[in-house]
Amino acid sequence: MSIPGSHTVEKISFSERIKDKIFHLLRLTNDPVVKVYNGFGNGNSVVVYGHVFKFGPLPRKKFRQNVLTNSFALLRLFMVRPSPKAVVRMSWQNETFEAKTADDGFFKFEWNPGGSIQPGWHSISVQLVSLNGNVNIRSKGEGHFLIPDRHQFGCISDIDDTFLISHSANLRKRLFVLFTENAHSRQPFEGVVNHYQLLSKAGAVTETPNPFFYVSSSEWNLYDYITEFSRKNNLPKGIYLLNQIKTFKEIFKTGQNKHSTKFMRIARVIESYPTQRFILLGDNSQQDPVIYSSIVEHFPGKIECVYLRNVHKANHINVEEIVKKIMAAGVDCCYFSHSEEAIIHSKKIGLIPGIET
């Protein structure tokens, strides 16, 4: 007889050990996985998101430029089995919070940190309490959340074809790049990292850089892929707000999520910081111009500037009309083809210092 909540030693069969070794060789795990994504907050509210999986990929360690290796590594990201109704626990200072996962394994913690909390990044740990009704406290995930300085402005950026060359307007090209390249071989647009770094550091009144929120229609499956690309290319550390997880059978629909939730995620960020203004960065390959124009309309006085990269010529005329609408609302808008144009514009309107480049 075992005491509820205690650990018991389970005897693992020979076939289970073989299966685990095969999974390990394929960089997969049959053990529960708790994924914690970078969260954000202010003095009154903090939110942290994550997933619990019964089965999923292990983090990639080597980035060899081999098509077969890259293809399987991409496939692995969609080999997930979400765990619904799992219970996770998080502690912050002297308080403990519990949450239950949704049908897709997604969980969210939202709490009042209480008292004053210093600007910057803060560590957080989320522990798995129960899975399928069984007590299991062996798995946990580590993450961080950001408290920006209240006097700084924030940057909200799309990902695909805004800083990461992705061919989003062409599904065949997008899938080809995803399957044949990796997070280290993919390329950012020339000059975009410099622009983002300048925006990150401009006018910061503390050592905490201006916050970056990366909001995309890409799925949570690609979180590690995107964050590794950002780390490798020295993009500002930020919060990633992605779209609903997909399973293996849906892999060829990657990036084809409805874009309506993107407006809601951006709105959530803006509403979290009532004293701050924001810069929006996107492109014309999908719905960024329409979404950003709606954000400008719904949040008068909150948007400092809009940047739209021209990567899809077929949309050029329509986007020019949207740019006029944004500017008519009193918001600067830079519709550009090369990041150097965006940098010059940022200097011209005083977002970044007039440093010679």
C-alpha positions as semicolon CSV with decimal commas, in nm:
position;residue;x (nm);y (nm);z (nm)
1;M;0,000;0,000;0,000
2;S;0,135;0,341;-0,095
3;I;0,067;0,672;0,070
4;P;-0,104;0,923;-0,163
5;G;0,145;1,179;-0,287
6;S;0,449;0,961;-0,209
7;H;0,696;0,829;-0,464
8;T;0,684;0,462;-0,558
9;V;0,952;0,275;-0,745
10;E;0,808;0,140;-1,066
11;K;0,956;-0,165;-1,231
12;I;1,031;-0,085;-1,594
13;S;0,998;-0,373;-1,841
14;F;1,266;-0,462;-2,096
15;S;1,043;-0,349;-2,384
16;E;0,984;-0,014;-2,214
17;R;1,359;0,036;-2,169
18;I;1,418;-0,041;-2,539
19;K;1,140;0,198;-2,639
20;D;1,289;0,472;-2,419
21;K;1,632;0,422;-2,578
22;I;1,484;0,450;-2,928
23;F;1,297;0,766;-2,830
24;H;1,617;0,910;-2,684
25;L;1,809;0,839;-3,006
26;L;1,535;1,016;-3,199
27;R;1,547;1,309;-2,952
28;L;1,196;1,233;-2,824
29;T;1,073;1,164;-2,475
30;N;0,787;0,961;-2,339
31;D;0,822;1,132;-2,001
32;P;0,595;1,424;-1,904
33;V;0,726;1,762;-2,023
34;V;0,642;2,100;-1,870
35;K;0,712;2,386;-2,109
36;V;0,717;2,736;-1,959
37;Y;0,724;3,037;-2,191
38;N;0,854;3,385;-2,109
39;G;0,581;3,582;-1,933
40;F;0,526;3,949;-1,862
41;G;0,362;4,179;-1,614
42;N;0,345;4,506;-1,427
43;G;0,321;4,598;-1,059
44;N;-0,034;4,464;-1,032
45;S;-0,051;4,160;-1,256
46;V;0,185;3,898;-1,400
47;V;0,095;3,630;-1,655
48;V;0,294;3,316;-1,742
49;Y;0,192;3,059;-2,004
50;G;0,299;2,703;-2,077
51;H;0,209;2,352;-2,195
52;V;0,217;2,003;-2,047
53;F;0,289;1,715;-2,285
54;K;0,269;1,340;-2,226
55;F;0,508;1,294;-2,518
56;G;0,723;1,543;-2,702
57;P;1,058;1,645;-2,851
58;L;1,380;1,700;-2,662
59;P;1,564;2,029;-2,726
60;R;1,791;2,025;-3,029
61;K;2,160;2,045;-2,938
62;K;2,339;2,024;-3,275
63;F;2,258;2,229;-3,583
64;R;2,427;2,052;-3,873
65;Q;2,326;2,176;-4,216
66;N;2,177;1,850;-4,343
67;V;1,839;1,844;-4,516
68;L;1,728;1,510;-4,370
69;T;1,838;1,609;-4,019
70;N;1,666;1,946;-4,047
71;S;1,348;1,790;-4,184
72;F;1,322;1,538;-3,902
73;A;1,405;1,804;-3,644
74;L;1,113;2,011;-3,774
75;L;0,882;1,709;-3,774
76;R;0,978;1,637;-3,413
77;L;0,843;1,974;-3,301
78;F;0,495;1,857;-3,402
79;M;0,529;1,512;-3,243
80;V;0,350;1,623;-2,929
81;R;0,078;1,463;-2,723
82;P;-0,081;1,735;-2,508
83;S;-0,197;1,645;-2,159
84;P;-0,544;1,782;-2,072
85;K;-0,656;1,832;-1,712
86;A;-0,302;1,803;-1,575
87;V;-0,242;2,003;-1,257
88;V;0,062;2,232;-1,236
89;R;0,188;2,436;-0,941
90;M;0,390;2,755;-0,927
91;S;0,536;2,938;-0,627
92;W;0,614;3,307;-0,611
93;Q;0,772;3,435;-0,292
94;N;0,539;3,312;-0,016
95;E;0,241;3,224;-0,236
96;T;0,157;2,905;-0,424
97;F;-0,075;2,884;-0,724
98;E;-0,224;2,589;-0,907
99;A;-0,371;2,565;-1,257
100;K;-0,527;2,293;-1,469
101;T;-0,438;2,246;-1,836
102;A;-0,690;2,285;-2,116
103;D;-0,765;2,018;-2,377
104;D;-0,450;2,115;-2,571
105;G;-0,229;2,099;-2,260
106;F;-0,212;2,477;-2,230
107;F;-0,198;2,644;-1,888
108;K;-0,189;3,002;-1,766
109;F;-0,095;3,157;-1,434
110;E;-0,205;3,512;-1,363
111;W;-0,147;3,670;-1,025
112;N;-0,082;3,992;-0,837
113;P;0,286;3,994;-0,731
114;G;0,207;4,221;-0,437
115;G;0,417;4,514;-0,325
116;S;0,691;4,666;-0,538
117;I;0,872;4,442;-0,785
118;Q;1,192;4,553;-0,953
119;P;1,202;4,603;-1,332
120;G;1,384;4,326;-1,518
121;W;1,366;3,952;-1,572
122;H;1,255;3,723;-1,289
123;S;1,292;3,343;-1,273
124;I;0,994;3,115;-1,226
125;S;0,953;2,737;-1,184
126;V;0,639;2,536;-1,265
127;Q;0,600;2,185;-1,124
128;L;0,376;1,907;-1,251
129;V;0,153;1,791;-0,965
130;S;-0,070;1,534;-1,133
131;L;-0,109;1,374;-1,473
132;N;-0,404;1,155;-1,577
133;G;-0,520;1,165;-1,217
134;N;-0,190;1,022;-1,088
135;V;0,035;1,219;-0,857
136;N;0,364;1,301;-1,029
137;I;0,596;1,572;-0,899
138;R;0,911;1,469;-1,084
139;S;0,869;1,698;-1,384
140;K;0,908;2,073;-1,382
141;G;0,980;2,355;-1,620
142;E;1,181;2,673;-1,578
143;G;1,093;3,010;-1,724
144;H;1,111;3,385;-1,677
145;F;0,885;3,686;-1,676
146;L;0,963;4,049;-1,750
147;I;0,864;4,360;-1,558
148;P;0,950;4,658;-1,784
149;D;1,041;4,996;-1,646
150;R;0,722;5,202;-1,650
151;H;0,886;5,497;-1,830
152;Q;1,005;5,294;-2,128
153;F;0,825;5,235;-2,456
154;G;0,753;4,884;-2,579
155;C;0,803;4,719;-2,918
156;I;0,554;4,469;-3,059
157;S;0,694;4,279;-3,355
158;D;0,571;4,013;-3,593
159;I;0,821;3,735;-3,669
160;D;0,788;3,576;-4,014
161;D;0,901;3,813;-4,290
162;T;0,934;4,096;-4,041
163;F;1,277;3,996;-3,911
164;L;1,297;3,627;-4,013
165;I;1,298;3,557;-4,389
166;S;1,007;3,309;-4,422
167;H;0,814;3,353;-4,752
168;S;0,488;3,354;-4,555
169;A;0,278;3,452;-4,857
170;N;0,378;3,131;-5,036
171;L;0,300;2,811;-4,843
172;R;0,522;2,595;-5,063
173;K;0,826;2,820;-5,011
174;R;0,753;2,859;-4,641
175;L;0,742;2,483;-4,587
176;F;1,055;2,432;-4,798
177;V;1,253;2,673;-4,579
178;L;1,114;2,522;-4,257
179;F;1,203;2,167;-4,360
180;T;1,545;2,228;-4,517
181;E;1,695;2,494;-4,287
182;N;1,738;2,519;-3,909
183;A;1,743;2,788;-3,643
184;H;2,114;2,852;-3,704
185;S;2,109;2,851;-4,085
186;R;1,799;3,070;-4,129
187;Q;1,869;3,435;-4,200
188;P;1,729;3,764;-4,069
189;F;1,681;4,056;-4,306
190;E;1,992;4,267;-4,347
191;G;2,008;4,543;-4,087
192;V;1,704;4,431;-3,888
193;V;1,904;4,317;-3,583
194;N;2,078;4,656;-3,568
195;H;1,742;4,835;-3,584
196;Y;1,592;4,619;-3,308
197;Q;1,895;4,660;-3,085
198;L;1,885;5,038;-3,128
199;L;1,514;5,042;-3,039
200;S;1,580;4,814;-2,743
201;K;1,838;5,049;-2,591
202;A;1,693;5,388;-2,692
203;G;1,595;5,615;-2,406
204;A;1,615;5,340;-2,144
205;V;1,622;5,508;-1,804
206;T;1,746;5,195;-1,624
207;E;1,964;4,899;-1,717
208;T;1,645;4,721;-1,830
209;P;1,614;4,754;-2,211
210;N;1,288;4,851;-2,378
211;P;1,066;4,542;-2,383
212;F;1,008;4,342;-2,701
213;F;0,693;4,138;-2,756
214;Y;0,706;3,899;-3,052
215;V;0,350;3,821;-3,162
216;S;0,303;3,570;-3,442
217;S;0,052;3,336;-3,607
218;S;0,313;3,059;-3,585
219;E;0,232;2,782;-3,339
220;W;0,375;2,720;-2,993
221;N;0,544;2,413;-3,151
222;L;0,800;2,653;-3,299
223;Y;0,881;2,831;-2,972
224;D;1,225;2,672;-2,921
225;Y;1,304;2,708;-3,292
226;I;1,225;3,082;-3,291
227;T;1,391;3,161;-2,958
228;E;1,708;2,979;-3,067
229;F;1,712;3,177;-3,392
230;S;1,668;3,499;-3,194
231;R;1,946;3,406;-2,950
232;K;2,184;3,307;-3,230
233;N;2,126;3,634;-3,415
234;N;2,140;3,856;-3,104
235;L;1,785;3,987;-3,128
236;P;1,656;4,153;-2,808
237;K;1,536;3,904;-2,549
238;G;1,159;3,919;-2,534
239;I;0,820;3,765;-2,477
240;Y;0,683;3,537;-2,749
241;L;0,307;3,515;-2,793
242;L;0,234;3,241;-3,046
243;N;-0,070;3,055;-3,168
244;Q;-0,247;2,735;-3,067
245;I;-0,036;2,419;-3,068
246;K;-0,069;2,179;-3,361
247;T;-0,024;1,801;-3,366
248;F;0,168;1,598;-3,624
249;K;-0,125;1,551;-3,861
250;E;-0,160;1,929;-3,888
251;I;0,203;2,005;-3,967
252;F;0,138;2,113;-4,325
253;K;-0,102;2,378;-4,195
254;T;0,175;2,547;-3,998
255;G;0,146;2,926;-4,005
256;Q;-0,204;2,905;-4,149
257;N;-0,383;2,987;-3,826
258;K;-0,655;3,248;-3,822
259;H;-0,502;3,590;-3,762
260;S;-0,795;3,726;-3,558
261;T;-0,638;3,616;-3,229
262;K;-0,327;3,818;-3,310
263;F;-0,523;4,140;-3,253
264;M;-0,636;4,008;-2,914
265;R;-0,282;3,916;-2,807
266;I;-0,148;4,259;-2,905
267;A;-0,437;4,429;-2,728
268;R;-0,362;4,229;-2,412
269;V;-0,005;4,358;-2,411
270;I;-0,105;4,721;-2,465
271;E;-0,375;4,705;-2,196
272;S;-0,118;4,569;-1,949
273;Y;0,086;4,892;-1,969
274;P;-0,147;5,194;-1,951
275;T;0,138;5,447;-1,912
276;Q;0,352;5,324;-2,202
277;R;0,346;5,385;-2,575
278;F;0,428;5,119;-2,832
279;I;0,604;5,071;-3,163
280;L;0,449;4,814;-3,399
281;L;0,673;4,626;-3,645
282;G;0,536;4,400;-3,917
283;D;0,527;4,330;-4,290
284;N;0,283;4,322;-4,580
285;S;0,290;3,947;-4,653
286;Q;-0,024;3,865;-4,453
287;Q;-0,254;4,063;-4,222
288;D;-0,017;4,288;-4,024
289;P;-0,121;4,614;-4,199
290;V;-0,492;4,551;-4,133
291;I;-0,434;4,439;-3,773
292;Y;-0,200;4,729;-3,693
293;S;-0,441;4,980;-3,846
294;S;-0,714;4,840;-3,619
295;I;-0,482;4,865;-3,318
296;V;-0,414;5,232;-3,398
297;E;-0,789;5,293;-3,420
298;H;-0,873;5,108;-3,095
299;F;-0,587;5,255;-2,889
300;P;-0,566;5,627;-2,975
301;G;-0,257;5,791;-2,833
302;K;-0,090;5,457;-2,748
303;I;0,102;5,387;-3,071
304;E;0,422;5,584;-3,130
305;C;0,499;5,450;-3,476
306;V;0,422;5,163;-3,717
307;Y;0,689;4,993;-3,930
308;L;0,582;4,775;-4,225
309;R;0,832;4,584;-4,435
310;N;0,745;4,555;-4,805
311;V;0,813;4,190;-4,893
312;H;0,509;4,101;-5,105
313;K;0,470;4,315;-5,417
314;A;0,115;4,194;-5,484
315;N;-0,003;4,366;-5,166
316;H;0,185;4,691;-5,225
317;I;-0,102;4,911;-5,350
318;N;-0,351;4,797;-5,085
319;V;-0,097;4,851;-4,808
320;E;-0,020;5,204;-4,929
321;E;-0,385;5,291;-4,865
322;I;-0,364;5,144;-4,513
323;V;-0,046;5,344;-4,448
324;K;-0,235;5,663;-4,540
325;K;-0,512;5,566;-4,297
326;I;-0,261;5,510;-4,014
327;M;-0,092;5,844;-4,078
328;A;-0,429;6,021;-4,099
329;A;-0,487;5,899;-3,743
330;G;-0,178;6,096;-3,636
331;V;0,061;5,798;-3,609
332;D;0,394;5,789;-3,793
333;C;0,419;5,498;-4,035
334;C;0,729;5,383;-4,222
335;Y;0,663;5,153;-4,519
336;F;1,007;5,029;-4,619
337;S;1,195;4,768;-4,820
338;H;1,532;4,776;-4,640
339;S;1,600;4,805;-4,266
340;E;1,839;5,097;-4,324
341;E;1,534;5,301;-4,431
342;A;1,362;5,210;-4,103
343;I;1,672;5,308;-3,902
344;I;1,692;5,646;-4,077
345;H;1,323;5,701;-4,005
346;S;1,367;5,610;-3,636
347;K;1,646;5,869;-3,611
348;K;1,440;6,130;-3,793
349;I;1,147;6,109;-3,552
350;G;1,373;6,083;-3,246
351;L;1,310;5,722;-3,145
352;I;1,682;5,645;-3,152
353;P;1,988;5,872;-3,131
354;G;2,133;6,003;-3,455
355;I;2,433;5,771;-3,445
356;E;2,636;5,737;-3,763
357;T;2,593;5,389;-3,912
